[in-house]
């Protein structure tokens, strides 16, 4: 079914009748298509489901193009990013094209689904703005960070699950909650992997988030338990290209205070709730997707 989503996405790009857009699209790395999988598992493989999944993937891809520009990222999933190879202007405009095409197609699929997904893109954009603001300085505002995670990552996952439920005539709120939990946990695990995984596995430098000014949950929790002198040392490492010794100090402190386990447990609680929701409805495939989320290594 995912292959059908890929074909529809490609067809949408062909319909633009623009050679430059086609060339840029070919440069985009393919992700896990998790949002598509949610929609198709919930709603089946009808043409409406496949088209809805395709538009959501266009939107997700557009958001990544813009995110890479904002973060000055040179790679995306281990490959050179479009902004690095083609320039920021091309990356931004390609993102705008994908957003616009997706919204155009959504109207024909379902006005209600279009409203649900469009609203999630508003949240996504607000999340990007919040991320920029939070990255200006070291902060310990957990609530603000969780809100940003919801807006930037979980809102589109939430909308995808809800869209699938609408297509299938299933209870929207239950699937919406499932998608939200999945999205939050997904990003929390990403935050952890940025610290625990190596650069080859990540497709980007390890501890990259901290250098880019992103104070994720593990850093917030670490700051809370450090003594004054160690807090000051952590602050002096913020937004710095870390030496091996400095990176080792951060990882050692995380291990000493059980920070990774604490952050992982928070993600696991969200996943456990998502699994329980789907098990109660007999949605074994969806509960398995949630389990895979918490067990992934990349």
Buried (B, 14 or more C-beta within 10 A) or exposed (E): BBEBBBEBBBEBBEEBEEEEBEEBBEBBBEBEBBBBBBBBBBBBBEEBBBBBBBBBBBBBBBBBBBBBBBBEBEBBBEEBBBBBEBEBEBBBBBBEBBBEBBBEBBEEBBEEBBEBBBEBBEBBBBBBBBBEEBBEEBBBEBEEBBBBBBBBBBBBBBBBBBBBBBBBEBEBEBBBBBBBBBBBBBBBBBBBBBBBBEEEEBBBBBBBBBBBBBBBBBBBBBBEBBEEEBBEBBEEBEBEEBEEEBBEBBBEBBEEBEBBEBBBEBBBEBBBBBBEBBEEBEBEEBBEBBBEBBEEEE
